[in-house]
Amino acid sequence: MRTRSLLAALVIAALLPAAPARAADTIKVGILHSLSGTMAISETALKDVALMTIEEINASGGVLGKKLEPVVVDPASNWPLFAEKARQLVAQDKVAVVFGCWTSVSRKSVLPVFKELNGILFYPVQYEGEELEKNVFYTGAAPNQQAIPAVEYLMSKDGGGAKRFFLLGTDYVYPRTTNKILRAFLKSRKVAESDIEEVYTPFGHADYQTIVANIKKFAAGGKTAVISTINGDSNVPFYKELGNAGLKATEVPVVAFSVGEEELRGIDTRPLVGHLASWNYFMSLKNKENEAFARKYREYAKKKGLPNADKVVTNDPMEATYVGIHMWKQAVEKAKTTDPEKVIPAVGGQTFQAPSGFKLTMDPTNHHLHKPVYIGEIRPDGQFNIVWKTKAPIRAQPWSPFIPGNEGKQKL
């Protein structure tokens, strides 16, 4: 009897109209940044500016009439853990998009996950190029939007006319590939092999005394510039050692591709005045969009009680994060869905009036932003004076033309 009763109940339940599925009240978005470990010095601020941007969008009505719900994870500067956390966000938490990663090794770690699960990653940091993926939007610079212009500037009369180059980086894919491209570029400019030195240190390296001494020795052979692709908290001891050794920018200028306002916050910058950084945005830029951006972040920091809230700064990857989130929002509204198959083509061609002072465009054929290039000198207050800039945004070349075999690879 019990079996018959159960069968009858099942039949009746099957015949009854199903209750309408309740639409989710929010749209989940993932934030994938190291909040601990060697990269926390750089990535924590990207998490904070992402949360600020989400809060800003929610205050203006959200996306498709729904509030954005951030899902924050900490891969802890552990590259395999980035892949695990990315899978958790896309497969388990069902986020519509992920904003995250800093190092190229972390991005390379998560790429198979986004391709397999057809997720969307917005990557906000300058990188080495040599990559083009349907599921990734690159809002940081390609080499022709940062590294190549910086070296061209150093070789120019205004930049000091450097003839010798000391390539110093953290030992992973971004510095090594960037320096491979720079070597090819320098050789195309008739720089001899003997005038190029290349040195790498591990993540978290802290003792730069010997390396700085070797830079001094190398510089004795002619007008020298240092190209720094050091990432993470190793920048602090490197710049401190520069100061200790009295290595001045007028003698041997250092141009950094991964040091900005955030990294300089914890350093006595007075001995570093005149050293350079190449980016697509600086906090010191004067325009109404940037003033509003910096003001909003200061107010957010105070409201949320962030560490040293009265001294927070904005920087290039933070601006790239801000732009990327807004472009994704615009694309979702254009597609009228968060379905990646419809959102991905909708992101291409999006424009946004950015804090950099230009209306930026997401290239529909290579998923990179067209970006201006700025070179800034470090000031005593940890900000930058702009010493060189492009007149307009530059279209990215993801595949360097200085590497043989890259011809014709600039599109998806």
N, C-alpha and C positions, 0 to 999 in steps of 0.2 A: 504493500500500500504506500509505503513511504516513497518507493521508487516511482510509482505512478503519479503521486502528488508532485514530486519534484519535476518529472517530465512535463506535466500539465502546466506547472508554473513557468517552466522554460519556454514552452510554446506560447503561452500568453504574453510573456515578456518580449518574445521575438516579434509578435504581431503588433505590439503597441508602438506608436510613433516614438522615435528616439528623441531625447531631450536635445535641443539645439546646443551645439558646442559653443562654449563661452569664449569669446575672443580674449586673448591676453590683454591685460590692462596696461602693460608696459612693453617696450621694446628693449631687450637686453643687449648691451654692448660691452665687449671685453676690453680690459686694460691690462696689458702684458708687459710689465716693467720690473726690473730688479730694484727692490726696496731694501735689500741687504746685500752684503758682499762688495767686491771691488768696484762695481759699476753703479752702486747706489748714489754716489756723489753726483752722477750725471742724470740718472734715470728717475730719481724720486720726483724731481721737479716736473717731469713729463707726465707722471701720474697726476700730480696736483693740477697742472694746467688742463689736462683732459677732464678732470672732475669739474673744474671751473666752467669749461666750455659746455659740458653736459648740463650743468645747472643753469647756465645762460640760455641754452636752447629750451629747456623745460619751462623757464620763466616766460618765454615768448610763445608758449603753446605746444612745445614738443614737436614730434614728427608724426605726420599722418593722424594728428589728434591724440597721440599717445605720448606719455612721458618716457624718456630714456632712463633705463635702469642700469647703472654701471656695475659690472662684475670685475672686481680687482683681484689679481693674483700676483704672487711674488715668486718668480723663478730664481731669485737669490744669486744672480750672476753665475748660475750653473747651466751650461749650454744644453745638455740633454734634458734638463728639467724644463727648459723652454718648450720643447716639443710636447712633453707630457701636459704641461699647463695649457698649451694651445689646443690640444685634443680635448681636454676637459672643458674649455670654454666653448668650443664649437659643437662637440658631440653630446656633452652632458648638460652644460648650462644653456645650450641653444642660443648663443649670442648671434646677432645679425651681422656683426662686424667686429674686428679686433684692431685696436690701436696699440702698437707696441714694438718692442725690440729696440736695441741701440747698436750693439756690435753686429758685424756681418756674420760672425760665427753663430750668434743667436738666431739671426734671420735665416741662415742656411739650415739651421736645425729645425725650424718650424715649417719651411717651405713644403716638404712632402705632406705634412698634415693638411695644409690649406688646399693643396692640389687634390689630395685624396677625398677630402670632405667638401670640396668646392666652397670653402669659406673665403672671406675677404680680409686681407691685412693691409692696413695703412702704415707704412714704414717712414718715420719722420726724421731720419738722420742721414747726413752725407755718407756716401759709400763709394766703393771702388768700381762700380759699374760691372760690365761683363755679365749682365743678367737682365732678363726680361720675362716677366711672368704674368699670365692672365689674371691670377688671383691676388696680385700685389699692386698697390699704388704707392709710388716712391715720391714722397713730398720733400725729402732732403735732396742734396745736390749730387749729380753725377760728376765725374772728374773734370769735364770741360766747364762745369759751373763752379768749381772751387780750386782744385789742385793745379790744373794747367794755368789758369789766369794768375794764380799766386806766384808760380815759378817764373812766368813771363814778366811779372812785375819786378821780382827780385833781380832779374837779368837786365832790366831797363835802367836807364840813367837815374830816373826818379827813385827806383828801388835800391840803388846802390851799386848796380853793375856787377853782381855776383858772377864768379867764374868757376867756383868750386862748391860742391853741395854735399852736406852730411845728412843722410836720410836716416832718421832715428824713429823707431816705432815699437809698438807693442807686438809681440810675436803671435799674429793670427792673420786671417785672410785679408782683412781690409788694408792694413799697412803694407803687407807683402805685395798684394796685387796693385795697390796704388803706386808703390815704388817701382814695380815692374813697368807700369805705364809711364811714370816720370823718367825712368832710365831711358826708355825708348824715345821719349820727347826730347830729353837732353842730348842724346846722341844725334837726333835729327837737327839739333842746333849746334852740332860740332863740338860738344863738350866731351873731353877725353875720358876714357874709363878710369884713368888714374886720378881724375878730379871728382870722382864720385865715391863716397864711402857709405856703407849701408850697415846699420847695427840694430839689433832687436833685443828687447827685454821681455820677460814674462809678465803676465797680469799681476798687479800688486807689487811690482818691483819698487824698491825704496832706496837703493844705494846708487846714486849717479855720480859719485865723486870721480871714479876712474873714467867714466864716459865723458864727462865734461872736460876733464884734463885732456883726453884724446881729441875732443873737438878743438880745444885751444891749439894743440900740436898740429892738427890738420889745417887749421886756419893760417898757420905760419907759411903755408905754401901758396897763398894768394887770396884774393877777395872771396870770402866764404859765407854761405848762408846755411842755416839748419832748417830742414823740413821735418817737422814733428808730427808723427801720427801716433803719439802716445795716447792711450785711452784710459779713462778711469782715474782712480785716486793716485796712480803713479805720477800724475802731473804735478802734484804738490811737492814731493821731494825733488823732482827734476828742476822745477822753477826755483825752489829754495837753493839748490846747489848752483844754479846759474848766478843767483845773487851772491852766494858765498864766494864764488870764484871770481866775481867782478867782471863777468862776461857781459859787456854792454852791447846794446843793440847797434850802436854806431860802429862797433868793431865786427861783431858776428851776429847779424839779425836772425832771430828764430821766428819762423812762421808756422803757426799751429793750425791743424784742421779739426781738432777735437777739443779745443780749449776756448771757452767763452766766458761770459759774465758769471755763470753759476760756479764754474770751476775756480775762478779767481776770487770768489767770496772769502775763502778761508786762507788766503795767502797775502803776505805783505807785498803789495805790488810795486812799491817804490823802486826796488832794484830792477824791475822788469820793464820800466817805462821805455817805450819805443819798440819793444818786440811786437810781433805782428800776429794777427789771426785773419784767416780768410773764411768768410761766411756769406750767406745770402740775406742776413738780417743782423742788425745790432740794436740793442736797447737805446742807444744814443741817437738813433735816427729821428729827425724832426719832421713829423707829419701828424695829422689829426688821428689817423687810424692807430698809429703806434702809441700816441699819448693816451688814447682811450684803452688800448690793450694793456699797457703797463699799469694804468690806474686801476683797471678792473682786477688785475692780478694782485696788486697791493691790497686792495679792499678785501678780496677773497682771502688772502693770507691772514689778514688781521681777524676776519670773521671766523675763520677755522682754527685760529691759534697755531699756525704753522711755526716751526722753529725760526727764530730771528725774523719774525713777520715784518718788522719795521725796516728790514734791510733786504727784502727779497728783490730779485732781479728777473728780467726776462732774457731769453737767448734764442738762438736760431732754431734748435730742435723744438723748443716750446712753441715758437711761431708756426713751424711746420705742422705740429700737432693740432694747433688751433685751426689752421687753414684746412687740414685734412678732414677734421670732424665736420666742419661746416660744408665742405664739398660733398661728403657722404650724405649729409642731411638733404642737401639740394638734389642730389641724385635720386634718393629714395622718394622724395616728393615728386620728382619728374616721372619716375617709374611707377609711382603709386603702389609700391610694394617693397618689402625687404628681400625678396627673392634674389639671390646673387646673380642668377642668369639674366635678370632684367636690370639690376642695379649696376653691374659691372659696365655694360655699354653706356649707361646713363651718366657714369662718372666722367667718362671721356668728354672733353669739351667744356666742362664746368669752369666757371670763372669766379674769382673772389677778390675783393679789394682788401689786400693784405696789409698788416702792419709794416711790411718792408717798404711800403710807399707805392707799390705797383699793383695793378690788377693782374693776378696770376691766373694762368690757364693750365688745366690738366690736359696734356696731349692725348688725344684719343687713340693714337697709333702706337705709343710706347709707354703709356701709364706713368710718365714723369711730368713734374711741373716745369713750366718755363719760369726761370728764376733770374733775378738780378744778382750780380756779384759785387761784394764789397770787401775791401781790405782795410783793416783797422789797426791802429797803433794803441798799445796798452797805455792807459793813463794812470796817474797815481791813485785814483779812486776806484780802479778796477773796471772802469768803462773804457770805451774805445773812441779814438778820433778817426774818422774816415779819411784815408789818404788816397784811395783810388776806388772807382766804381764804374760799372757799365752804364750806358745811357738808357738801356731798356732790358727787359728780361731776355735771357738766353735759352734757346731750346736745348734740352738735354741730348747728349749723345751717349746712351747707355753702353754701347760697345765702342771702346776707344779706337779712333782711326790710326793710332800709332802702333797698334798690335796687328801684325799680319793676319789676314783671314777674317777680319771683322767687317770688311766692306759689305754693305747691303744688309747688315743685321740690325738696323735701327728701328725696325717695326716688329710688332707681334705677328 
